[in-house]
Amino acid sequence: MSSLQTERLRVLLVTTECEPFWEETPAARYIAQLPGRLANEYDVRILMPKYGLIDDRRWRLHEVKRLSGITIRVGNMDYALNVKVAGIPGTRTQVYFLDNHEFWGRKGIFTDPDTGQPYPDNDERLIFFSKGVIAMMKTLKWSPHIIHCNGWMTGLLALYLKYHFQRDPFFGGARLLFTNYEQEIPTFRFSPSLPEKARIDGHAAEVFHRLAGDPYESLLLESRQIAETHQGVPTPEAWITSYQHLLAHSPA
């Protein structure tokens, strides 16, 4: 981090939504606007899930060939990670979509629209996305200075980074910012087998044992303890102020 003043600052923005592809809260618009509001010294990458309700043809999504062949282990199973990209209309900003048709190619986000019931593999879907972000960035060799987790489910990524990758040279120096919107959290629970599904190299951090069987909102409590948490209205200007604060307090 000693070269921060001489290189472009890399911001990884992992989000549950981004205008115009998927909008659940006003944050979707602000996320789309953020790269254009940042000065040229920032390099921003936006990542989000490829929900089945996002139309590839309409938004001209296309596969990123150099990221093909990545597999993500969830529990004892390996799943293929497919990464697609599309530009936000009228801007130069690109959004990367993490996809696996088995997990994300559905008519609902976390609930089956036909039955109204939560998908039984929601744990696996969240774990796949979080591990997929980590694997994708390592494959790209794009090491961020700031990782902005936006939306409740990205709190799981924050936990992985803190408890499994804090000493990893690739991610260890990154500063974490977490923005959440409590009104969007599904009223579901993690399964008791969460630690077994979430483990990396045969080990699951203690936090996953604490979350096992707990409601999803418990993820917010854990995330707030390890990451700078944005309070107030989530606007590009407020986020930029948070980035500046994080960088000012980064280790030399």
Secondary structure, DSSP 8 states (H G I E B T S, - for coil): -TTTTTS-EEEEEEES-BTTTB-SSTHHHHHHHHHHHS-TTEEEEEEEE--TTS-HHHHT-EE-GGGTTEEEEETTEEEEEEEEEEE-TTSS-EEEEEE-HHHH-SSSSSB-TTT--B-TTHHHHHHHHHHHHHHHHHHHT---SEEEEESGGGHHHHHHHHHTSTT-TTTTT-EEEEE--GGG--S-B--TTHHHHH-BTTB--HHHHHHTTSBTTHHHHHHHHHSEE--S---HHHHHHHHHHHHHTS--
